[in-house]
Structure formats: C-alpha cells, structure tokens
Amino acid sequence: MLALRLTRGSHPLVLMRRLLLAAASAGVGFLLLCTLGYASGHPARASESVLRLLWCAVPLAATVQFAVAVARTDPSTRPRPGLFAAGLGPARLSALAAISTAVSTTLGSVVALLFFLHLRGDLTGLPFDGEAAEFLGAGTPLPLAAALTLLAVAPLASSAAGGLALRSRPVAPSETQESEEELAPSPVPKGLPWGVALTAAGLAVEAYTSRGSAGEPFPLPGRLDSTPGAVLVGWTLTAIGLAMAGPGLTHLCGRLLQAVRPGAVRLLAGRVLMDEACRIGRPLGIVCAVLSGVLAGSVLYTGGERPFGPLTALGAVLVLGCTVATLLTTALEARQARARTAGTLLRLGAPASALRRAATLRALVLLAVFAPLTWAIAELAALPLTG
C-alpha cells in the first residue's frame, strides 16, 4: 500500500518515467507472446522459435537496464534520515523500489496480453480485431501457463535488478560525511583497456566470419531472414567492449578538459566528468553500441528489400528507446547527486551562467568523442559485410 500511495503522489516527471517503463515492459511482453504464438502455430519449427525467443533477450536486457535507472532516480526510494528513523532502512527501501518497479512492469505485461489477444482475434468488439490472426497463430490454442510465465519475466527481472541496485546504496549520509565525500576524488575507471580489447575482438570476429560461408542461420523475428550467427557474436562482443570502455573514455574527456591552462569553467566541467565517469560512462557506451548497430544495419539494408518485419522494428525501437531513456535518466540522477555542490557554488558567488556553460561544455565534449567513435564502429562493422 505504501508503494501505491507513493506512486499516486509522485511528481509528474516520475510518473512519466514509470509510464515509459510500463510501455517498455508491454513491448517486451508482446514480443515474447508473439514468439509463443509462432511456436504454437508452427510446432515443426522448434529451432526457429527458440531463436526468436533468444532475440527477445536483447530488448529485455534494455528494459531491465532502464528499470534500474528509473528505480535509482525515484525520490521515494532515496535514503533520508527521516525514513531511516521510521524504520525504512536499505532493505526496506530496496523492497519498496522492487514493488514500485513490479507495479509498472506488471501493468505493461497486462496491456501486452490484452493487445496480443485483440490482434489474435480472441478479444472482439474493438477495431482491428484479428488483424494479425494468422501471423500470431490464432488457429491453435495458446498455452496459458506458458503465456503467464513469459509475461512474468520482465516484471521479475526488473524488480530484482532494481532492488539489488538500491541495496548497496549508502544510507542517508550526514552533512559532514557528504561534504567529505564531495572532496574525495573518485577512482579512475579500470575497464578501458579491456573494453578496447573486446571491441577489437568483436570487429575481428565480424570481419573473419563474414568472408567465409554463411554459417548457421540466425533468423530475425518478423519476416525471417538468416544472418551468420558468428557475426552476431561479434556484435555482442563489440557492445560489451563499448560498455566497458565508456567510463574510461568519459574520465579521459574530463582530463582533456582540464589540460593546458584551464579556466574555472573548464576545471568545473572536467572535474564533474571525472567524478561521474563511472555513473554516466556505461550508459554512454551502451548507447554508442546500439547506435553503431543501427547505423551498420542501415548501411547493409539500404537500397534493397528490408529483411526485417514489424516485430524486428518493434524490438529495435525498444532497444534504442530504452538505452536513450536510460542515458537521460542517469544524467538526471547525476544532476541530483551534484545539486548540493551546485548550491554551494551559487552561495559562494559563482554565477549561474558559469554552471550552464560548464554543462554545455561537458555535453559538447562527450558528443565530440562518442559521435565519431559510433560512426567509426558502425563503418568497421558494416565494411566486411558489404564487401
């Protein structure tokens, strides 16, 4: 009941994030149900159904990542001395975050089930009844237990990940501890060399396998087409490498901003990037990986018949939308974390325009580093395939 009351009385921006999470959960649930419908209507194509189910793991992972970001920025789960005195410690706050996440994602799963049954023709009385009946296997009965199990995957995974992410968060530090934490430099990220190595390995796997035979097919959901499975393994390694290299690249951007006789704005922008490298670097790397995959796919398929159908388009929109929303939500979390520092600077006489210029400078530097990197990775990934 406490989670429902906090949800009802939340800020409109918080409610919008939860509605976006519910929409993402609905999309994942619909993809999983479509896979189940295809498996029910085509029992002789069990291998294709398994591959379709594996493809759903990508938007599911993006949704879980977005759910963690939403839980971390929820004001109702932020540690405060008053809540701690009332008995809401780290364990109960993490449980509260898990329940709030479960409410949003379960709502999305219910919407996905209703929409799936409507397009399948099992629910009538609304426009577009049974428009995709043949595509969703309407001629065969839908296993109820399997449908409910698949619909529970996104709420359970999101709730568990959100609760675990908040369990390790510190409990309402005192004023002295908070001021001391602001003056301790953050550790340098250690994952840049490993990230570069994994990215290079992924690109090498793509280049090597694309010159050989087509390999075993790995069909995309929707209108089926086959792609070498090893190429997708290479793309996965590249994405993991970019996610690991993101914090190191962000920290390096902060150091570059402070090089060669910096002024106050450059010092402030660089120090903030160095302090928040671990927080925003990984979402930046994931967005870079997703955008490079989208660009590589557009290079491969431009000018010819599109080998993907509506389900593939839905999965791509879910992955891209969730990763971008995660980045924006993480940026909001970082802004909330440095609100005390910004207020202190303003009280000391720093102009507000200097803080705005520092924020703009940080955004421009990150764009100048990650945009060419995204384009280069996309070109390198598509080059052997187009050749």
C-alpha positions as CSV (number, residue, x, y, z in Angstrom):
1,M,0.0,0.0,0.0
2,L,2.9,2.4,0.7
3,A,4.3,1.8,-2.7
4,L,0.9,2.5,-4.3
5,R,0.4,5.7,-2.3
6,L,3.9,7.0,-3.2
7,T,3.2,6.2,-6.8
8,R,-0.1,8.1,-6.8
9,G,1.5,11.2,-5.1
10,S,4.7,11.3,-7.3
11,H,5.9,14.2,-9.4
12,P,4.6,14.2,-13.0
13,L,8.1,13.6,-14.3
14,V,8.4,10.5,-12.1
15,L,5.1,9.2,-13.3
16,M,6.2,9.7,-16.9
17,R,9.3,7.6,-16.3
18,R,7.2,4.9,-14.8
19,L,4.7,5.0,-17.7
20,L,7.7,4.7,-20.1
21,L,8.9,1.7,-18.2
22,A,5.4,0.2,-18.4
23,A,5.4,0.8,-22.2
24,A,8.8,-0.9,-22.5
25,S,7.5,-3.9,-20.5
26,A,4.5,-4.0,-22.7
27,G,6.7,-4.2,-25.8
28,V,8.8,-6.9,-24.4
29,G,5.8,-8.9,-23.3
30,F,4.2,-8.6,-26.7
31,L,7.4,-9.8,-28.4
32,L,7.5,-12.8,-26.0
33,L,3.8,-13.6,-26.7
34,C,4.4,-13.3,-30.4
35,T,7.2,-15.9,-30.1
36,L,4.8,-18.2,-28.2
37,G,2.1,-17.7,-30.8
38,Y,4.6,-18.6,-33.6
39,A,5.7,-21.7,-31.7
40,S,2.1,-22.8,-31.2
41,G,1.2,-22.3,-34.8
42,H,4.4,-23.9,-36.2
43,P,5.3,-26.9,-34.0
44,A,7.6,-28.3,-36.6
45,R,9.9,-25.2,-36.5
46,A,11.0,-25.5,-32.9
47,S,14.6,-24.3,-33.7
48,E,13.3,-21.1,-35.3
49,S,11.0,-20.5,-32.2
50,V,14.0,-20.9,-29.9
51,L,16.0,-18.4,-31.9
52,R,13.1,-15.9,-31.9
53,L,13.0,-16.3,-28.1
54,L,16.7,-15.6,-27.9
55,W,16.3,-12.4,-29.9
56,C,13.8,-11.2,-27.2
57,A,16.7,-11.2,-24.7
58,V,18.1,-8.0,-26.2
59,P,15.0,-5.7,-25.6
60,L,14.5,-7.5,-22.3
61,A,18.0,-6.5,-21.2
62,A,17.5,-2.9,-22.3
63,T,14.2,-2.8,-20.4
64,V,15.8,-4.1,-17.2
65,Q,18.6,-1.5,-17.5
66,F,16.0,1.2,-17.9
67,A,14.1,-0.1,-14.9
68,V,17.3,0.1,-12.7
69,A,17.8,3.7,-13.8
70,V,14.2,4.6,-13.0
71,A,14.4,3.0,-9.6
72,R,17.7,4.9,-8.7
73,T,16.1,8.2,-9.6
74,D,12.8,7.6,-7.8
75,P,12.6,10.2,-4.9
76,S,10.5,7.8,-2.8
77,T,13.4,5.4,-2.6
78,R,16.1,7.9,-1.8
79,P,17.8,7.4,1.6
80,R,16.9,10.2,4.1
81,P,17.4,10.4,7.9
82,G,13.6,10.7,8.5
83,L,12.8,7.5,6.6
84,F,15.7,5.7,8.4
85,A,14.4,6.8,11.8
86,A,10.9,5.5,10.8
87,G,12.4,2.0,10.1
88,L,12.8,2.3,6.3
89,G,16.5,1.3,6.0
90,P,18.3,0.0,3.0
91,A,16.5,-3.4,2.9
92,R,13.0,-1.8,3.1
93,L,13.9,0.9,0.6
94,S,15.1,-1.7,-1.9
95,A,12.0,-3.7,-1.3
96,L,9.9,-0.6,-1.9
97,A,11.8,0.1,-5.2
98,A,11.2,-3.5,-6.3
99,I,7.5,-3.3,-5.6
100,S,7.2,0.1,-7.4
101,T,9.0,-1.4,-10.4
102,A,6.8,-4.5,-10.3
103,V,3.7,-2.4,-10.4
104,S,4.8,-0.5,-13.5
105,T,6.1,-3.6,-15.4
106,T,3.1,-5.7,-14.5
107,L,0.8,-3.1,-15.9
108,G,2.8,-3.2,-19.1
109,S,2.6,-7.0,-19.2
110,V,-1.2,-6.9,-18.8
111,V,-1.5,-4.4,-21.6
112,A,0.7,-6.6,-23.8
113,L,-1.6,-9.6,-23.1
114,L,-4.7,-7.7,-24.0
115,F,-3.2,-6.2,-27.1
116,F,-1.9,-9.6,-28.2
117,L,-5.3,-11.3,-27.7
118,H,-7.0,-8.5,-29.5
119,L,-4.8,-8.8,-32.6
120,R,-5.1,-12.5,-32.4
121,G,-8.9,-12.3,-32.5
122,D,-9.6,-13.8,-29.1
123,L,-11.0,-10.4,-27.9
124,T,-13.7,-8.8,-30.1
125,G,-15.6,-5.6,-30.1
126,L,-12.8,-3.2,-30.9
127,P,-11.2,-2.0,-34.2
128,F,-8.6,-4.3,-35.9
129,D,-10.0,-7.4,-34.3
130,G,-7.9,-10.4,-35.5
131,E,-5.8,-8.3,-38.0
132,A,-2.8,-10.5,-37.2
133,A,-4.6,-13.8,-36.5
134,E,-2.6,-15.9,-39.0
135,F,0.7,-14.3,-38.0
136,L,0.1,-14.9,-34.3
137,G,-1.1,-18.5,-34.7
138,A,-4.7,-17.9,-33.9
139,G,-5.7,-21.4,-35.2
140,T,-4.1,-23.2,-32.3
141,P,-4.8,-22.8,-28.6
142,L,-2.5,-20.6,-26.6
143,P,-0.8,-22.3,-23.6
144,L,-2.0,-20.3,-20.6
145,A,0.8,-21.3,-18.2
146,A,3.5,-20.6,-20.8
147,A,1.9,-17.2,-21.6
148,L,1.8,-16.2,-17.9
149,T,5.4,-17.4,-17.4
150,L,6.7,-15.3,-20.3
151,L,4.7,-12.3,-19.1
152,A,6.3,-12.6,-15.7
153,V,9.8,-12.5,-17.0
154,A,10.1,-8.7,-17.4
155,P,8.5,-7.8,-14.0
156,L,10.5,-10.3,-12.1
157,A,13.8,-9.4,-13.8
158,S,13.2,-5.7,-13.5
159,S,12.1,-5.8,-9.9
160,A,15.1,-8.0,-8.8
161,A,17.6,-5.8,-10.6
162,G,16.1,-2.6,-9.2
163,G,16.1,-3.9,-5.7
164,L,19.7,-5.2,-5.9
165,A,20.9,-1.9,-7.4
166,L,19.5,0.1,-4.5
167,R,20.5,-2.4,-1.8
168,S,24.2,-1.3,-2.0
169,R,23.4,2.5,-1.9
170,P,24.6,4.3,1.2
171,V,22.1,5.2,3.9
172,A,21.5,8.9,4.3
173,P,25.0,10.3,5.0
174,S,25.3,13.1,7.5
175,E,26.3,16.6,6.5
176,T,30.0,16.0,7.4
177,Q,30.2,12.7,5.6
178,E,28.6,14.2,2.5
179,S,30.9,17.2,2.4
180,E,33.9,14.8,2.8
181,E,32.7,12.6,0.0
182,E,32.4,15.6,-2.3
183,L,36.1,16.4,-1.6
184,A,37.4,12.8,-2.2
185,P,38.4,12.2,-5.8
186,S,36.6,9.3,-7.5
187,P,38.7,6.3,-8.6
188,V,39.9,6.1,-12.1
189,P,37.9,3.5,-14.2
190,K,39.9,0.4,-14.9
191,G,37.9,-1.0,-17.8
192,L,39.2,1.0,-20.8
193,P,41.9,-1.5,-21.9
194,W,39.6,-4.4,-21.6
195,G,36.8,-2.5,-23.4
196,V,39.1,-1.7,-26.3
197,A,40.3,-5.3,-26.5
198,L,36.7,-6.7,-26.6
199,T,35.7,-4.1,-29.2
200,A,38.6,-5.0,-31.4
201,A,37.9,-8.7,-30.9
202,G,34.2,-8.3,-31.8
203,L,35.1,-6.4,-35.0
204,A,37.7,-9.1,-35.9
205,V,35.1,-11.8,-35.4
206,E,32.7,-10.0,-37.7
207,A,35.4,-9.5,-40.4
208,Y,36.6,-13.1,-40.3
209,T,33.2,-14.8,-40.3
210,S,31.7,-12.6,-43.0
211,R,34.3,-13.7,-45.5
212,G,33.5,-17.4,-45.1
213,S,30.4,-19.4,-45.5
214,A,27.0,-18.1,-44.4
215,G,27.1,-20.4,-41.3
216,E,24.1,-21.4,-39.4
217,P,21.1,-19.1,-39.9
218,F,20.1,-16.9,-37.1
219,P,16.7,-15.5,-38.1
220,L,15.3,-12.2,-37.2
221,P,11.8,-12.1,-35.8
222,G,9.1,-11.0,-38.1
223,R,9.8,-11.6,-41.8
224,L,12.6,-14.2,-41.5
225,D,16.0,-13.8,-42.9
226,S,19.2,-15.5,-42.0
227,T,22.4,-13.9,-40.8
228,P,25.6,-15.6,-39.8
229,G,25.4,-16.4,-36.1
230,A,29.1,-15.6,-35.6
231,V,28.6,-12.1,-36.9
232,L,26.0,-11.5,-34.1
233,V,28.5,-12.9,-31.6
234,G,31.0,-10.3,-32.9
235,W,28.4,-7.5,-32.5
236,T,27.7,-8.7,-28.9
237,L,31.4,-8.6,-28.1
238,T,31.6,-5.1,-29.6
239,A,28.7,-3.9,-27.5
240,I,30.2,-5.3,-24.3
241,G,33.5,-3.7,-25.1
242,L,32.0,-0.3,-25.7
243,A,30.0,-0.5,-22.4
244,M,33.3,-1.3,-20.5
245,A,35.2,1.4,-22.3
246,G,32.6,4.1,-21.7
247,P,33.6,5.1,-18.2
248,G,37.3,5.3,-19.1
249,L,36.5,7.4,-22.2
250,T,34.4,9.7,-20.1
251,H,37.1,10.1,-17.5
252,L,39.6,10.8,-20.3
253,C,37.3,13.6,-21.6
254,G,37.4,15.1,-18.1
255,R,41.2,15.1,-18.0
256,L,41.4,16.6,-21.5
257,L,39.1,19.4,-20.5
258,Q,41.5,20.4,-17.6
259,A,44.6,20.3,-19.8
260,V,46.6,23.3,-21.0
261,R,45.9,26.1,-18.5
262,P,42.1,25.7,-18.0
263,G,39.8,28.4,-16.6
264,A,37.2,28.0,-14.0
265,V,34.5,26.7,-16.3
266,R,36.8,24.1,-17.9
267,L,38.0,23.0,-14.5
268,L,34.5,22.6,-13.2
269,A,33.3,20.7,-16.3
270,G,36.4,18.4,-16.3
271,R,36.1,17.6,-12.6
272,V,32.4,16.8,-12.9
273,L,33.1,14.4,-15.9
274,M,35.9,12.7,-13.9
275,D,33.7,12.3,-10.8
276,E,30.7,11.0,-12.8
277,A,32.6,8.8,-15.3
278,C,31.5,5.5,-13.7
279,R,27.9,6.7,-13.4
280,I,27.3,8.0,-17.0
281,G,30.1,6.3,-18.9
282,R,28.5,2.9,-19.1
283,P,25.1,4.2,-20.5
284,L,27.0,6.3,-23.0
285,G,28.9,3.2,-24.1
286,I,25.7,1.2,-24.5
287,V,24.1,4.0,-26.5
288,C,27.2,4.1,-28.7
289,A,26.9,0.4,-29.3
290,V,23.2,0.5,-30.1
291,L,23.6,3.4,-32.5
292,S,26.5,1.8,-34.2
293,G,24.4,-1.3,-34.7
294,V,21.6,0.8,-36.1
295,L,24.0,2.6,-38.5
296,A,25.6,-0.6,-39.6
297,G,22.2,-2.2,-40.3
298,S,21.1,0.9,-42.3
299,V,24.2,0.6,-44.4
300,L,23.7,-3.1,-45.0
301,Y,20.0,-2.9,-45.9
302,T,19.7,0.5,-47.7
303,G,18.5,0.2,-51.2
304,G,17.2,-3.4,-51.0
305,E,14.3,-5.3,-49.7
306,R,14.1,-5.0,-45.9
307,P,14.7,-8.4,-44.4
308,F,13.0,-7.5,-41.1
309,G,9.4,-7.2,-40.3
310,P,7.2,-5.4,-37.8
311,L,8.5,-7.4,-34.8
312,T,12.1,-6.6,-35.6
313,A,11.2,-3.0,-35.9
314,L,9.5,-3.1,-32.5
315,G,12.5,-4.7,-31.0
316,A,14.8,-2.1,-32.4
317,V,12.6,0.7,-31.2
318,L,12.5,-0.8,-27.7
319,V,16.3,-1.2,-27.5
320,L,17.1,2.2,-28.9
321,G,14.4,3.9,-26.8
322,C,15.3,2.2,-23.6
323,T,19.0,2.9,-24.0
324,V,18.5,6.6,-24.7
325,A,16.0,6.9,-21.9
326,T,18.5,5.2,-19.5
327,L,21.1,7.7,-20.5
328,L,18.8,10.6,-19.9
329,T,17.6,9.2,-16.6
330,T,21.2,8.6,-15.5
331,A,22.1,12.2,-16.4
332,L,19.2,13.3,-14.2
333,E,20.5,11.1,-11.4
334,A,23.9,12.7,-11.8
335,R,22.4,16.2,-11.7
336,Q,20.5,15.3,-8.5
337,A,23.8,14.0,-6.9
338,R,25.6,17.2,-7.5
339,A,22.8,19.5,-6.5
340,R,24.4,20.2,-3.2
341,T,27.7,21.1,-4.8
342,A,25.9,23.4,-7.3
343,G,24.0,25.1,-4.4
344,T,27.3,25.6,-2.5
345,L,28.9,27.3,-5.5
346,L,26.0,29.6,-6.0
347,R,26.1,30.6,-2.4
348,L,29.8,31.4,-2.7
349,G,29.0,33.8,-5.5
350,A,29.6,31.7,-8.6
351,P,27.3,32.9,-11.5
352,A,24.6,30.6,-12.7
353,S,25.8,31.2,-16.2
354,A,29.1,29.5,-15.4
355,L,27.3,26.4,-14.3
356,R,25.3,26.4,-17.5
357,R,28.4,26.9,-19.6
358,A,30.1,24.0,-17.8
359,A,27.1,21.7,-18.5
360,T,27.1,22.7,-22.2
361,L,30.9,22.2,-22.4
362,R,30.5,18.7,-20.9
363,A,27.8,17.8,-23.5
364,L,29.8,19.1,-26.4
365,V,33.0,17.2,-25.4
366,L,31.2,13.9,-24.9
367,L,29.4,14.4,-28.3
368,A,32.8,15.2,-30.0
369,V,34.3,12.0,-28.6
370,F,31.4,9.5,-28.8
371,A,29.8,10.5,-32.1
372,P,32.9,9.9,-34.3
373,L,33.5,6.7,-32.3
374,T,30.0,5.5,-33.0
375,W,30.4,6.2,-36.7
376,A,33.8,4.5,-36.9
377,I,32.5,1.4,-35.2
378,A,29.5,1.3,-37.5
379,E,31.6,1.6,-40.6
380,L,34.1,-1.0,-39.5
381,A,31.2,-3.4,-38.6
382,A,29.4,-3.0,-41.9
383,L,32.5,-2.9,-44.2
384,P,33.3,-6.7,-44.3
385,L,29.6,-7.5,-44.7
386,T,29.0,-5.1,-47.6
387,G,32.2,-6.2,-49.2
